[in-house]
Amino acid sequence: MRIPRAACINDLSGFGRCSLTTAIAVLSASGVQACPVPTAVLSKHTGFDKFYFRDLTDSMDPYLANWSDLEFDGIYSGFLGSAKQIKAVEKFISNHKNGCVVIDPVMGDGGKLYATYTEEMQKGMKRLAVMADILTPNITEACFLTDTPYRGEEIYPEEAVKLIRKTAEITSAKIVLTGIVKDDKMINMTYDDGDIRMSEVNREKQVFSGTGDIFSSVVCAFVLKGRSLHEAVRISGEFISQAIERTVFLGTPLSEGVIFEPFLYKLGGK
């Protein structure tokens, strides 16, 4: 009997805890084999003023084609840098339909799409969302996926419920709507076949890079280990909350991400 295996599709940033750097660590510590598919290589993530960038779009099709004889329990897709990359992921998912597909539709934040996101990519991400078994948008991404006006993060609970139900209309996936603000709490809302539940953690005023990547990685890991979506979200929220608390205490620069490494051992014990 082998441990769960996940294909992790994301960029690789050498510095600044995010994307594949966090996904590989989190899934491995949780007892899931992380099989990386690098979409690009960066010396630092794009939140830094200067960084080296190498696009690997042209490598994705032959790279993934070489995995045609492999089976995956999960496919976990994060940031995708072009419409061509989105199509490559669609093709890979179509050829590996037996695994749980976790899509983190990394499109934007704060009510705005990322500068690199085109209209074609937005349409592509809507198609990809339909293929998901679990979809983990933040409020901004859910608004763009459903063509809903963005009204900020403080939409708990009525507007948040409306938004997650509207997202459910475009996909049959289970949904985790992240980043809902309620006073000094951060709410993550789960939607599972009509059942809506809330999971809350303490909120820090600072916004650190890579927290979304850590969140989705923990959720992916524990779902593949057989936990319910709501339980996976709870574990993920608690893990990130501890990491952020340590990061704030140490005064770590926001761009360096949250210090999650000292807490990885806890994931293996759950």
Sequence and secondary structure as in RCSB ss.txt:
>XXXX:A:sequence
MRIPRAACINDLSGFGRCSLTTAIAVLSASGVQACPVPTAVLSKHTGFDKFYFRDLTDSMDPYLANWSDLEFDGI
YSGFLGSAKQIKAVEKFISNHKNGCVVIDPVMGDGGKLYATYTEEMQKGMKRLAVMADILTPNITEACFLTDTPY
RGEEIYPEEAVKLIRKTAEITSAKIVLTGIVKDDKMINMTYDDGDIRMSEVNREKQVFSGTGDIFSSVVCAFVLK
GRSLHEAVRISGEFISQAIERTVFLGTPLSEGVIFEPFLYKLGGK
>XXXX:A:secstr
    EEEEEEEEEEESS HHHHHHHHHHHHT EEEEEEEEEEEE TTSSS  EEE HHHHHHHHHTTTT   SEE
EE    SHHHHHHHHHHHHH TTSEEEE    EETTEE TT  HHHHHHHHHHHHT SEE  BHHHHHHHHT   
  S  TTHHHHHHHHHHHTT SSEEEEEEEEETTEEEEEEEETTEEEEEEEE  SS  TTHHHHHHHHHHHHHHT
T  HHHHHHHHHHHHHHHHHHHHHHT  GGG    GGGHHHHHT 
